[in-house]
């Protein structure tokens, strides 16, 4: 990715109208695909934002769109703190990726061999994500976090990659969205035990991230309310995805993982890695043991529906 970074760096001195021309390849294409599907930011908009940021144009266009403002601010930070981003590149070049396994192994079943994967350090709108064989990580976000937290965030993504090695295959059914929500709660909840972007303030002040920490902490405190709504959606056969908008499955999942770990222990929590239904069951079991009003216990009706959905989507392949 270095030639890409060099080109972006060179764009600093160019006029805002100048197009940054980057030869496309599979990595960039994949990055643009997920930026578009998750943030609805097209390749052209991406170049527009990044060129404006590096040429000092502070355009307010598109700020009404949910992810646009964050991406704009990330690149404004990148252009004005390029020395920090460069220092992060130097740090990452020397970073021993074998360290990641030691940071995650507490929350991984022992059967998982650390996968041989490729880390791709990119400028992808302040996002980080772990796929089965590769990790994409935004250089500016890592620079804002600071070295130790950047390494911890990479470990969070590494956990996702390791989970993908063992996650059971499931059939796509009409209740796929319920299963998707459970997957997010389990995978993000346990990976957040490794590092939670929404709980710790970054080393360098960056307003959108500080705001995110505030919002996620509040969501964590209200986790039981989210689970109450999830239960209600199950009983009514409604799509539960919107309940967890703004990535609420991160703090809610983290809360659930904490409840399981503090009640049943780390070993029981680790057994649920890649098993979203088991994760929910373990949380419910813990809630019953704790008997605290702040922890929601699923209704019998919701459990019956989950059992039905589980049987539907389970596959032998
Ligand atoms: Zn994650």
py3Dmol code that shows the C-alpha trace and the ligand (Angstrom):
import py3Dmol

protein = """\
ATOM      1  CA  UNK A   1       0.000   0.000   0.000  1.00  0.00           C
ATOM      2  CA  UNK A   2       2.981   2.323   0.182  1.00  0.00           C
ATOM      3  CA  UNK A   3       2.677   3.690  -3.402  1.00  0.00           C
ATOM      4  CA  UNK A   4      -0.943   4.480  -2.601  1.00  0.00           C
ATOM      5  CA  UNK A   5       0.048   6.383   0.527  1.00  0.00           C
ATOM      6  CA  UNK A   6       2.741   8.235  -1.409  1.00  0.00           C
ATOM      7  CA  UNK A   7       0.184   9.333  -3.989  1.00  0.00           C
ATOM      8  CA  UNK A   8      -2.208  10.513  -1.327  1.00  0.00           C
ATOM      9  CA  UNK A   9       0.634  12.379   0.339  1.00  0.00           C
ATOM     10  CA  UNK A  10       1.503  13.990  -2.971  1.00  0.00           C
ATOM     11  CA  UNK A  11      -2.114  15.140  -3.302  1.00  0.00           C
ATOM     12  CA  UNK A  12      -1.539  17.567  -0.409  1.00  0.00           C
ATOM     13  CA  UNK A  13      -0.094  20.188  -2.692  1.00  0.00           C
ATOM     14  CA  UNK A  14      -2.567  19.741  -5.509  1.00  0.00           C
ATOM     15  CA  UNK A  15      -5.645  21.787  -6.282  1.00  0.00           C
ATOM     16  CA  UNK A  16      -8.926  20.386  -4.984  1.00  0.00           C
ATOM     17  CA  UNK A  17     -10.133  19.695  -8.524  1.00  0.00           C
ATOM     18  CA  UNK A  18      -7.194  17.398  -9.271  1.00  0.00           C
ATOM     19  CA  UNK A  19      -8.201  13.772  -9.411  1.00  0.00           C
ATOM     20  CA  UNK A  20      -6.025  11.305  -7.570  1.00  0.00           C
ATOM     21  CA  UNK A  21      -5.480   8.493 -10.002  1.00  0.00           C
ATOM     22  CA  UNK A  22      -4.747   5.167  -8.423  1.00  0.00           C
ATOM     23  CA  UNK A  23      -4.401   1.981 -10.390  1.00  0.00           C
ATOM     24  CA  UNK A  24      -7.027  -0.377  -9.143  1.00  0.00           C
ATOM     25  CA  UNK A  25      -6.170  -3.772  -7.764  1.00  0.00           C
ATOM     26  CA  UNK A  26      -7.985  -6.496  -5.828  1.00  0.00           C
ATOM     27  CA  UNK A  27      -7.143  -5.019  -2.429  1.00  0.00           C
ATOM     28  CA  UNK A  28      -8.404  -1.546  -3.291  1.00  0.00           C
ATOM     29  CA  UNK A  29     -11.461  -2.968  -4.989  1.00  0.00           C
ATOM     30  CA  UNK A  30     -12.345  -4.973  -1.885  1.00  0.00           C
ATOM     31  CA  UNK A  31     -11.801  -1.885   0.258  1.00  0.00           C
ATOM     32  CA  UNK A  32     -14.049   0.246  -1.968  1.00  0.00           C
ATOM     33  CA  UNK A  33     -16.680  -2.506  -2.013  1.00  0.00           C
ATOM     34  CA  UNK A  34     -17.007  -2.633   1.755  1.00  0.00           C
ATOM     35  CA  UNK A  35     -16.779   1.143   2.116  1.00  0.00           C
ATOM     36  CA  UNK A  36     -19.705   1.355  -0.256  1.00  0.00           C
ATOM     37  CA  UNK A  37     -21.772  -1.399   1.329  1.00  0.00           C
ATOM     38  CA  UNK A  38     -21.199  -0.248   4.923  1.00  0.00           C
ATOM     39  CA  UNK A  39     -20.808   3.513   4.575  1.00  0.00           C
ATOM     40  CA  UNK A  40     -22.460   4.167   1.197  1.00  0.00           C
ATOM     41  CA  UNK A  41     -19.360   6.075   0.142  1.00  0.00           C
ATOM     42  CA  UNK A  42     -18.477   5.540  -3.499  1.00  0.00           C
ATOM     43  CA  UNK A  43     -15.003   5.407  -4.929  1.00  0.00           C
ATOM     44  CA  UNK A  44     -15.461   8.878  -6.506  1.00  0.00           C
ATOM     45  CA  UNK A  45     -16.696  10.356  -3.233  1.00  0.00           C
ATOM     46  CA  UNK A  46     -13.763   8.786  -1.442  1.00  0.00           C
ATOM     47  CA  UNK A  47     -11.268  10.484  -3.765  1.00  0.00           C
ATOM     48  CA  UNK A  48     -13.196  13.733  -3.526  1.00  0.00           C
ATOM     49  CA  UNK A  49     -13.039  13.680   0.291  1.00  0.00           C
ATOM     50  CA  UNK A  50      -9.384  12.678   0.424  1.00  0.00           C
ATOM     51  CA  UNK A  51      -8.259  15.225  -2.168  1.00  0.00           C
ATOM     52  CA  UNK A  52     -10.152  18.011  -0.418  1.00  0.00           C
ATOM     53  CA  UNK A  53      -8.621  17.097   2.914  1.00  0.00           C
ATOM     54  CA  UNK A  54      -5.075  17.058   1.554  1.00  0.00           C
ATOM     55  CA  UNK A  55      -5.498  20.298  -0.340  1.00  0.00           C
ATOM     56  CA  UNK A  56      -6.992  22.065   2.663  1.00  0.00           C
ATOM     57  CA  UNK A  57     -10.531  22.402   1.305  1.00  0.00           C
ATOM     58  CA  UNK A  58     -12.981  22.085   4.161  1.00  0.00           C
ATOM     59  CA  UNK A  59     -16.106  21.202   2.204  1.00  0.00           C
ATOM     60  CA  UNK A  60     -19.266  20.614   4.200  1.00  0.00           C
ATOM     61  CA  UNK A  61     -20.947  18.761   1.338  1.00  0.00           C
ATOM     62  CA  UNK A  62     -22.645  15.536   2.268  1.00  0.00           C
ATOM     63  CA  UNK A  63     -22.341  16.056   6.012  1.00  0.00           C
ATOM     64  CA  UNK A  64     -25.956  15.045   6.441  1.00  0.00           C
ATOM     65  CA  UNK A  65     -25.007  11.522   5.433  1.00  0.00           C
ATOM     66  CA  UNK A  66     -24.177   9.425   8.446  1.00  0.00           C
ATOM     67  CA  UNK A  67     -20.644   8.236   7.646  1.00  0.00           C
ATOM     68  CA  UNK A  68     -19.559  11.106   5.436  1.00  0.00           C
ATOM     69  CA  UNK A  69     -18.676  13.462   8.251  1.00  0.00           C
ATOM     70  CA  UNK A  70     -16.553  10.854  10.042  1.00  0.00           C
ATOM     71  CA  UNK A  71     -14.617   9.992   6.880  1.00  0.00           C
ATOM     72  CA  UNK A  72     -14.050  13.670   6.100  1.00  0.00           C
ATOM     73  CA  UNK A  73     -12.756  14.298   9.602  1.00  0.00           C
ATOM     74  CA  UNK A  74     -10.481  11.262   9.469  1.00  0.00           C
ATOM     75  CA  UNK A  75      -8.761  12.594   6.350  1.00  0.00           C
ATOM     76  CA  UNK A  76      -8.621  16.140   7.671  1.00  0.00           C
ATOM     77  CA  UNK A  77      -6.820  14.675  10.680  1.00  0.00           C
ATOM     78  CA  UNK A  78      -4.613  12.645   8.350  1.00  0.00           C
ATOM     79  CA  UNK A  79      -3.594  15.675   6.296  1.00  0.00           C
ATOM     80  CA  UNK A  80      -2.884  17.887   9.296  1.00  0.00           C
ATOM     81  CA  UNK A  81      -1.123  15.178  11.313  1.00  0.00           C
ATOM     82  CA  UNK A  82       0.770  13.468   8.535  1.00  0.00           C
ATOM     83  CA  UNK A  83       3.867  13.135  10.735  1.00  0.00           C
ATOM     84  CA  UNK A  84       1.861  10.966  13.165  1.00  0.00           C
ATOM     85  CA  UNK A  85       0.594   8.790  10.317  1.00  0.00           C
ATOM     86  CA  UNK A  86       4.132   8.434   8.959  1.00  0.00           C
ATOM     87  CA  UNK A  87       5.418   7.475  12.411  1.00  0.00           C
ATOM     88  CA  UNK A  88       2.681   4.837  12.552  1.00  0.00           C
ATOM     89  CA  UNK A  89       3.802   3.451   9.190  1.00  0.00           C
ATOM     90  CA  UNK A  90       7.342   3.148  10.592  1.00  0.00           C
ATOM     91  CA  UNK A  91       6.012   1.469  13.742  1.00  0.00           C
ATOM     92  CA  UNK A  92       3.918  -0.988  11.740  1.00  0.00           C
ATOM     93  CA  UNK A  93       6.835  -1.883   9.468  1.00  0.00           C
ATOM     94  CA  UNK A  94       8.695  -3.063  12.553  1.00  0.00           C
ATOM     95  CA  UNK A  95       5.669  -4.590  14.242  1.00  0.00           C
ATOM     96  CA  UNK A  96       5.973  -8.299  14.922  1.00  0.00           C
ATOM     97  CA  UNK A  97       2.558  -9.680  13.990  1.00  0.00           C
ATOM     98  CA  UNK A  98       3.251 -12.819  16.073  1.00  0.00           C
ATOM     99  CA  UNK A  99       2.528 -10.595  19.075  1.00  0.00           C
ATOM    100  CA  UNK A 100      -1.122 -10.553  18.104  1.00  0.00           C
ATOM    101  CA  UNK A 101      -1.683 -14.169  19.031  1.00  0.00           C
ATOM    102  CA  UNK A 102      -0.407 -13.589  22.547  1.00  0.00           C
ATOM    103  CA  UNK A 103      -2.868 -10.707  22.898  1.00  0.00           C
ATOM    104  CA  UNK A 104      -5.900 -12.784  21.866  1.00  0.00           C
ATOM    105  CA  UNK A 105      -5.216 -16.337  23.023  1.00  0.00           C
ATOM    106  CA  UNK A 106      -7.012 -15.850  26.361  1.00  0.00           C
ATOM    107  CA  UNK A 107     -10.253 -15.474  24.385  1.00  0.00           C
ATOM    108  CA  UNK A 108      -9.692 -18.174  21.769  1.00  0.00           C
ATOM    109  CA  UNK A 109     -10.305 -21.932  21.918  1.00  0.00           C
ATOM    110  CA  UNK A 110      -6.988 -23.775  22.005  1.00  0.00           C
ATOM    111  CA  UNK A 111      -7.863 -25.751  18.861  1.00  0.00           C
ATOM    112  CA  UNK A 112      -7.380 -22.645  16.738  1.00  0.00           C
ATOM    113  CA  UNK A 113      -3.964 -22.448  15.163  1.00  0.00           C
ATOM    114  CA  UNK A 114      -2.966 -18.812  14.573  1.00  0.00           C
ATOM    115  CA  UNK A 115      -3.848 -18.302  10.896  1.00  0.00           C
ATOM    116  CA  UNK A 116      -1.330 -17.121   8.390  1.00  0.00           C
ATOM    117  CA  UNK A 117      -2.858 -13.896   7.258  1.00  0.00           C
ATOM    118  CA  UNK A 118      -1.933 -10.685   5.504  1.00  0.00           C
ATOM    119  CA  UNK A 119      -2.328  -7.265   7.120  1.00  0.00           C
ATOM    120  CA  UNK A 120      -3.304  -4.475   4.777  1.00  0.00           C
ATOM    121  CA  UNK A 121      -2.677  -0.982   6.086  1.00  0.00           C
ATOM    122  CA  UNK A 122      -4.868   1.335   4.087  1.00  0.00           C
ATOM    123  CA  UNK A 123      -6.823   4.584   4.212  1.00  0.00           C
ATOM    124  CA  UNK A 124     -10.338   3.205   4.297  1.00  0.00           C
ATOM    125  CA  UNK A 125     -12.343   5.842   6.088  1.00  0.00           C
ATOM    126  CA  UNK A 126     -11.194   5.053   9.618  1.00  0.00           C
ATOM    127  CA  UNK A 127     -12.246   1.442   9.557  1.00  0.00           C
ATOM    128  CA  UNK A 128     -10.561  -1.755  10.695  1.00  0.00           C
ATOM    129  CA  UNK A 129     -11.822  -5.240   9.891  1.00  0.00           C
ATOM    130  CA  UNK A 130     -10.655  -8.810  10.095  1.00  0.00           C
ATOM    131  CA  UNK A 131     -11.463 -11.290   7.339  1.00  0.00           C
ATOM    132  CA  UNK A 132     -10.534 -14.947   7.447  1.00  0.00           C
ATOM    133  CA  UNK A 133      -7.165 -14.512   5.747  1.00  0.00           C
ATOM    134  CA  UNK A 134      -6.563 -10.760   5.816  1.00  0.00           C
ATOM    135  CA  UNK A 135      -6.963  -7.693   7.978  1.00  0.00           C
ATOM    136  CA  UNK A 136      -7.671  -4.199   6.666  1.00  0.00           C
ATOM    137  CA  UNK A 137      -6.685  -1.396   9.000  1.00  0.00           C
ATOM    138  CA  UNK A 138      -6.890   2.361   8.558  1.00  0.00           C
ATOM    139  CA  UNK A 139      -3.554   4.067   9.158  1.00  0.00           C
ATOM    140  CA  UNK A 140      -5.059   7.302  10.447  1.00  0.00           C
ATOM    141  CA  UNK A 141      -7.215   5.510  13.000  1.00  0.00           C
ATOM    142  CA  UNK A 142      -4.156   3.587  14.214  1.00  0.00           C
ATOM    143  CA  UNK A 143      -2.188   6.855  14.447  1.00  0.00           C
ATOM    144  CA  UNK A 144      -4.956   8.488  16.502  1.00  0.00           C
ATOM    145  CA  UNK A 145      -5.132   5.527  18.887  1.00  0.00           C
ATOM    146  CA  UNK A 146      -1.416   5.439  19.687  1.00  0.00           C
ATOM    147  CA  UNK A 147       0.878   2.407  19.484  1.00  0.00           C
ATOM    148  CA  UNK A 148      -0.368   0.149  22.278  1.00  0.00           C
ATOM    149  CA  UNK A 149      -4.041   0.728  21.473  1.00  0.00           C
ATOM    150  CA  UNK A 150      -3.354   0.337  17.740  1.00  0.00           C
ATOM    151  CA  UNK A 151      -1.750  -3.056  18.422  1.00  0.00           C
ATOM    152  CA  UNK A 152      -4.724  -3.975  20.613  1.00  0.00           C
ATOM    153  CA  UNK A 153      -7.191  -3.000  17.874  1.00  0.00           C
ATOM    154  CA  UNK A 154      -5.270  -5.157  15.395  1.00  0.00           C
ATOM    155  CA  UNK A 155      -5.559  -7.962  17.939  1.00  0.00           C
ATOM    156  CA  UNK A 156      -9.346  -7.425  18.019  1.00  0.00           C
ATOM    157  CA  UNK A 157      -9.397  -7.877  14.230  1.00  0.00           C
ATOM    158  CA  UNK A 158      -7.080 -10.866  14.528  1.00  0.00           C
ATOM    159  CA  UNK A 159      -9.662 -12.414  16.858  1.00  0.00           C
ATOM    160  CA  UNK A 160     -12.256 -12.086  14.070  1.00  0.00           C
ATOM    161  CA  UNK A 161      -9.887 -13.785  11.631  1.00  0.00           C
ATOM    162  CA  UNK A 162      -9.271 -16.637  14.097  1.00  0.00           C
ATOM    163  CA  UNK A 163     -13.004 -16.988  14.805  1.00  0.00           C
ATOM    164  CA  UNK A 164     -13.634 -17.325  11.069  1.00  0.00           C
ATOM    165  CA  UNK A 165     -11.422 -20.435  11.122  1.00  0.00           C
ATOM    166  CA  UNK A 166     -13.922 -22.311  13.300  1.00  0.00           C
ATOM    167  CA  UNK A 167     -17.290 -20.564  12.922  1.00  0.00           C
ATOM    168  CA  UNK A 168     -19.894 -23.183  12.051  1.00  0.00           C
ATOM    169  CA  UNK A 169     -21.457 -22.913   8.598  1.00  0.00           C
ATOM    170  CA  UNK A 170     -25.142 -22.111   8.542  1.00  0.00           C
ATOM    171  CA  UNK A 171     -27.831 -22.155   5.890  1.00  0.00           C
ATOM    172  CA  UNK A 172     -29.347 -18.903   4.721  1.00  0.00           C
ATOM    173  CA  UNK A 173     -32.985 -18.965   5.759  1.00  0.00           C
ATOM    174  CA  UNK A 174     -35.833 -16.491   6.161  1.00  0.00           C
ATOM    175  CA  UNK A 175     -34.536 -15.782   9.665  1.00  0.00           C
ATOM    176  CA  UNK A 176     -31.044 -14.939   8.482  1.00  0.00           C
ATOM    177  CA  UNK A 177     -31.249 -11.468  10.041  1.00  0.00           C
ATOM    178  CA  UNK A 178     -31.800 -12.907  13.549  1.00  0.00           C
ATOM    179  CA  UNK A 179     -28.763 -15.103  13.077  1.00  0.00           C
ATOM    180  CA  UNK A 180     -26.791 -12.132  11.736  1.00  0.00           C
ATOM    181  CA  UNK A 181     -27.561 -10.121  14.867  1.00  0.00           C
ATOM    182  CA  UNK A 182     -26.497 -13.029  17.081  1.00  0.00           C
ATOM    183  CA  UNK A 183     -23.261 -13.395  15.077  1.00  0.00           C
ATOM    184  CA  UNK A 184     -22.478  -9.700  15.568  1.00  0.00           C
ATOM    185  CA  UNK A 185     -23.226  -9.835  19.290  1.00  0.00           C
ATOM    186  CA  UNK A 186     -21.020 -12.872  19.790  1.00  0.00           C
ATOM    187  CA  UNK A 187     -18.144 -12.013  17.457  1.00  0.00           C
ATOM    188  CA  UNK A 188     -17.879  -8.329  18.418  1.00  0.00           C
ATOM    189  CA  UNK A 189     -18.729  -8.948  22.067  1.00  0.00           C
ATOM    190  CA  UNK A 190     -15.884 -11.430  22.563  1.00  0.00           C
ATOM    191  CA  UNK A 191     -13.428  -9.534  20.335  1.00  0.00           C
ATOM    192  CA  UNK A 192     -14.207  -6.429  22.415  1.00  0.00           C
ATOM    193  CA  UNK A 193     -12.817  -8.322  25.417  1.00  0.00           C
ATOM    194  CA  UNK A 194      -9.501  -8.120  23.561  1.00  0.00           C
ATOM    195  CA  UNK A 195      -9.908  -4.442  22.705  1.00  0.00           C
ATOM    196  CA  UNK A 196     -12.972  -2.238  22.694  1.00  0.00           C
ATOM    197  CA  UNK A 197     -12.680   0.890  20.564  1.00  0.00           C
ATOM    198  CA  UNK A 198     -15.780   2.239  22.289  1.00  0.00           C
ATOM    199  CA  UNK A 199     -14.497   2.006  25.855  1.00  0.00           C
ATOM    200  CA  UNK A 200     -11.045   3.541  25.871  1.00  0.00           C
ATOM    201  CA  UNK A 201     -10.206   7.072  24.830  1.00  0.00           C
ATOM    202  CA  UNK A 202      -7.528   7.291  22.115  1.00  0.00           C
ATOM    203  CA  UNK A 203      -4.068   8.647  22.958  1.00  0.00           C
ATOM    204  CA  UNK A 204      -4.631  11.563  20.560  1.00  0.00           C
ATOM    205  CA  UNK A 205      -7.729  13.716  20.765  1.00  0.00           C
ATOM    206  CA  UNK A 206     -10.061  13.145  17.827  1.00  0.00           C
ATOM    207  CA  UNK A 207     -13.551  14.449  18.443  1.00  0.00           C
ATOM    208  CA  UNK A 208     -15.590  11.777  16.560  1.00  0.00           C
ATOM    209  CA  UNK A 209     -13.825   9.009  18.461  1.00  0.00           C
ATOM    210  CA  UNK A 210     -14.328  10.700  21.826  1.00  0.00           C
ATOM    211  CA  UNK A 211     -17.996  11.043  20.923  1.00  0.00           C
ATOM    212  CA  UNK A 212     -18.109   7.369  19.965  1.00  0.00           C
ATOM    213  CA  UNK A 213     -16.667   6.374  23.344  1.00  0.00           C
ATOM    214  CA  UNK A 214     -19.370   8.418  25.098  1.00  0.00           C
ATOM    215  CA  UNK A 215     -22.168   6.869  23.016  1.00  0.00           C
ATOM    216  CA  UNK A 216     -20.863   3.295  23.332  1.00  0.00           C
ATOM    217  CA  UNK A 217     -20.425   3.589  27.095  1.00  0.00           C
ATOM    218  CA  UNK A 218     -24.042   4.701  27.361  1.00  0.00           C
ATOM    219  CA  UNK A 219     -25.143   1.793  25.165  1.00  0.00           C
ATOM    220  CA  UNK A 220     -23.181  -0.602  27.389  1.00  0.00           C
ATOM    221  CA  UNK A 221     -25.056   0.689  30.461  1.00  0.00           C
ATOM    222  CA  UNK A 222     -28.358   0.219  28.625  1.00  0.00           C
ATOM    223  CA  UNK A 223     -27.535  -3.258  27.254  1.00  0.00           C
ATOM    224  CA  UNK A 224     -30.488  -4.848  29.047  1.00  0.00           C
ATOM    225  CA  UNK A 225     -32.881  -2.468  27.273  1.00  0.00           C
ATOM    226  CA  UNK A 226     -31.496  -3.612  23.902  1.00  0.00           C
ATOM    227  CA  UNK A 227     -31.965  -7.261  24.888  1.00  0.00           C
ATOM    228  CA  UNK A 228     -35.528  -6.509  26.005  1.00  0.00           C
ATOM    229  CA  UNK A 229     -36.260  -5.086  22.527  1.00  0.00           C
ATOM    230  CA  UNK A 230     -34.535  -8.070  20.908  1.00  0.00           C
ATOM    231  CA  UNK A 231     -36.780 -10.408  22.915  1.00  0.00           C
ATOM    232  CA  UNK A 232     -39.855  -8.437  21.858  1.00  0.00           C
ATOM    233  CA  UNK A 233     -38.807  -8.560  18.182  1.00  0.00           C
ATOM    234  CA  UNK A 234     -38.356 -12.334  18.409  1.00  0.00           C
ATOM    235  CA  UNK A 235     -41.798 -12.809  19.925  1.00  0.00           C
ATOM    236  CA  UNK A 236     -43.340 -10.755  17.126  1.00  0.00           C
ATOM    237  CA  UNK A 237     -41.178 -12.283  14.363  1.00  0.00           C
ATOM    238  CA  UNK A 238     -39.833  -8.817  13.558  1.00  0.00           C
ATOM    239  CA  UNK A 239     -36.451  -8.026  12.051  1.00  0.00           C
ATOM    240  CA  UNK A 240     -34.170  -7.169  15.026  1.00  0.00           C
ATOM    241  CA  UNK A 241     -31.382  -5.540  12.958  1.00  0.00           C
ATOM    242  CA  UNK A 242     -32.597  -1.954  13.442  1.00  0.00           C
ATOM    243  CA  UNK A 243     -32.555  -2.337  17.244  1.00  0.00           C
ATOM    244  CA  UNK A 244     -28.777  -2.548  17.054  1.00  0.00           C
ATOM    245  CA  UNK A 245     -28.238   0.405  14.697  1.00  0.00           C
ATOM    246  CA  UNK A 246     -25.112   2.543  15.157  1.00  0.00           C
ATOM    247  CA  UNK A 247     -23.165  -0.641  15.872  1.00  0.00           C
ATOM    248  CA  UNK A 248     -24.899  -1.165  19.222  1.00  0.00           C
ATOM    249  CA  UNK A 249     -24.089  -4.881  18.989  1.00  0.00           C
ATOM    250  CA  UNK A 250     -20.518  -3.906  20.015  1.00  0.00           C
ATOM    251  CA  UNK A 251     -21.308  -2.564  23.518  1.00  0.00           C
ATOM    252  CA  UNK A 252     -24.271  -4.926  24.006  1.00  0.00           C
ATOM    253  CA  UNK A 253     -22.157  -7.932  22.962  1.00  0.00           C
ATOM    254  CA  UNK A 254     -19.314  -6.751  25.208  1.00  0.00           C
ATOM    255  CA  UNK A 255     -21.752  -6.462  28.105  1.00  0.00           C
ATOM    256  CA  UNK A 256     -22.996 -10.019  27.433  1.00  0.00           C
ATOM    257  CA  UNK A 257     -19.422 -11.343  27.268  1.00  0.00           C
ATOM    258  CA  UNK A 258     -18.637  -9.615  30.580  1.00  0.00           C
ATOM    259  CA  UNK A 259     -21.726 -11.123  32.211  1.00  0.00           C
ATOM    260  CA  UNK A 260     -20.754 -14.625  31.008  1.00  0.00           C
ATOM    261  CA  UNK A 261     -17.116 -14.284  32.036  1.00  0.00           C
ATOM    262  CA  UNK A 262     -17.871 -12.884  35.485  1.00  0.00           C
ATOM    263  CA  UNK A 263     -20.473 -15.586  36.206  1.00  0.00           C
ATOM    264  CA  UNK A 264     -19.379 -18.756  34.394  1.00  0.00           C
ATOM    265  CA  UNK A 265     -15.704 -17.951  33.853  1.00  0.00           C
ATOM    266  CA  UNK A 266     -13.429 -17.337  30.877  1.00  0.00           C
ATOM    267  CA  UNK A 267     -13.397 -21.017  29.814  1.00  0.00           C
ATOM    268  CA  UNK A 268     -17.174 -21.071  29.337  1.00  0.00           C
ATOM    269  CA  UNK A 269     -17.058 -17.784  27.435  1.00  0.00           C
ATOM    270  CA  UNK A 270     -14.332 -19.101  25.123  1.00  0.00           C
ATOM    271  CA  UNK A 271     -16.444 -22.183  24.344  1.00  0.00           C
ATOM    272  CA  UNK A 272     -18.982 -19.886  22.683  1.00  0.00           C
ATOM    273  CA  UNK A 273     -16.512 -18.408  20.153  1.00  0.00           C
ATOM    274  CA  UNK A 274     -18.045 -18.979  16.698  1.00  0.00           C
ATOM    275  CA  UNK A 275     -21.277 -20.274  18.304  1.00  0.00           C
ATOM    276  CA  UNK A 276     -23.712 -17.342  18.486  1.00  0.00           C
ATOM    277  CA  UNK A 277     -26.617 -19.356  19.931  1.00  0.00           C
ATOM    278  CA  UNK A 278     -24.393 -20.794  22.666  1.00  0.00           C
ATOM    279  CA  UNK A 279     -23.235 -17.252  23.444  1.00  0.00           C
ATOM    280  CA  UNK A 280     -26.806 -16.084  23.948  1.00  0.00           C
ATOM    281  CA  UNK A 281     -27.654 -19.172  26.008  1.00  0.00           C
ATOM    282  CA  UNK A 282     -24.597 -18.672  28.224  1.00  0.00           C
ATOM    283  CA  UNK A 283     -25.600 -15.046  28.791  1.00  0.00           C
ATOM    284  CA  UNK A 284     -29.135 -16.093  29.669  1.00  0.00           C
ATOM    285  CA  UNK A 285     -27.844 -18.757  32.043  1.00  0.00           C
ATOM    286  CA  UNK A 286     -25.580 -16.158  33.716  1.00  0.00           C
ATOM    287  CA  UNK A 287     -28.454 -13.706  34.008  1.00  0.00           C
ATOM    288  CA  UNK A 288     -30.529 -16.353  35.797  1.00  0.00           C
ATOM    289  CA  UNK A 289     -27.658 -17.068  38.192  1.00  0.00           C
ATOM    290  CA  UNK A 290     -27.119 -13.386  38.900  1.00  0.00           C
ATOM    291  CA  UNK A 291     -30.827 -12.605  39.271  1.00  0.00           C
ATOM    292  CA  UNK A 292     -30.140  -8.905  38.923  1.00  0.00           C
ATOM    293  CA  UNK A 293     -32.795  -6.639  37.538  1.00  0.00           C
ATOM    294  CA  UNK A 294     -30.167  -4.910  35.393  1.00  0.00           C
ATOM    295  CA  UNK A 295     -29.573  -8.091  33.368  1.00  0.00           C
ATOM    296  CA  UNK A 296     -32.334  -9.186  31.065  1.00  0.00           C
ATOM    297  CA  UNK A 297     -33.511 -12.801  30.990  1.00  0.00           C
ATOM    298  CA  UNK A 298     -35.038 -13.950  27.698  1.00  0.00           C
ATOM    299  CA  UNK A 299     -38.694 -14.946  27.743  1.00  0.00           C
ATOM    300  CA  UNK A 300     -39.728 -18.591  27.225  1.00  0.00           C
ATOM    301  CA  UNK A 301     -41.427 -17.594  23.974  1.00  0.00           C
ATOM    302  CA  UNK A 302     -38.251 -15.977  22.604  1.00  0.00           C
ATOM    303  CA  UNK A 303     -36.205 -19.052  23.568  1.00  0.00           C
ATOM    304  CA  UNK A 304     -38.675 -21.325  21.751  1.00  0.00           C
ATOM    305  CA  UNK A 305     -38.377 -19.208  18.614  1.00  0.00           C
ATOM    306  CA  UNK A 306     -34.587 -19.197  18.828  1.00  0.00           C
ATOM    307  CA  UNK A 307     -34.562 -22.986  19.161  1.00  0.00           C
ATOM    308  CA  UNK A 308     -36.698 -23.198  16.021  1.00  0.00           C
ATOM    309  CA  UNK A 309     -34.460 -20.793  14.089  1.00  0.00           C
ATOM    310  CA  UNK A 310     -31.368 -22.675  15.267  1.00  0.00           C
ATOM    311  CA  UNK A 311     -32.723 -25.972  13.945  1.00  0.00           C
ATOM    312  CA  UNK A 312     -33.658 -24.307  10.630  1.00  0.00           C
ATOM    313  CA  UNK A 313     -30.304 -22.802   9.861  1.00  0.00           C
ATOM    314  CA  UNK A 314     -28.035 -25.540  11.117  1.00  0.00           C
ATOM    315  CA  UNK A 315     -26.347 -27.449   8.339  1.00  0.00           C
ATOM    316  CA  UNK A 316     -24.151 -30.512   8.260  1.00  0.00           C
ATOM    317  CA  UNK A 317     -21.755 -29.175   5.634  1.00  0.00           C
TER     318      UNK A 317
END
"""
ligand_1 = """\
1
ZN
Zn -14.794 -6.137 15.399
"""
view = py3Dmol.view(width=600, height=400)
view.addModel(protein, "pdb")
view.setStyle({"model": 0}, {"cartoon": {"style": "trace"}})
view.addModel(ligand_1, "xyz")
view.setStyle({"model": 1}, {"stick": {}})
view.zoomTo()
view.show()
